[in-house]
């Protein structure tokens, strides 16, 4: 039941200057100004992503998260509107 909750309740929102990542009971907020790079990843690491065609987001000094937004190109464009310094390697 817990795995289904994580699977079906995963989503990502851009609110003001923050990226909100929600997977079931797990919530994470990332300041968009702290995002350094975004690149495709097929990592097998556990993450709040519903696919293996993920995006790896590096932020802050050591932060990394893998996500799978439905429209990756628009997602990146929306983040770049807030932080044009993000290195996007699609």
Buried (B, 14 or more C-beta within 10 A) or exposed (E): EEEEEBEEEBBBEBEEEBBEBBBBEEEBEBBBEBBBBBEEBEEEEEBBBBEEEBBBBBBEEEBBBBBBBEEBEEBBEBBBEBBEEBEBEE
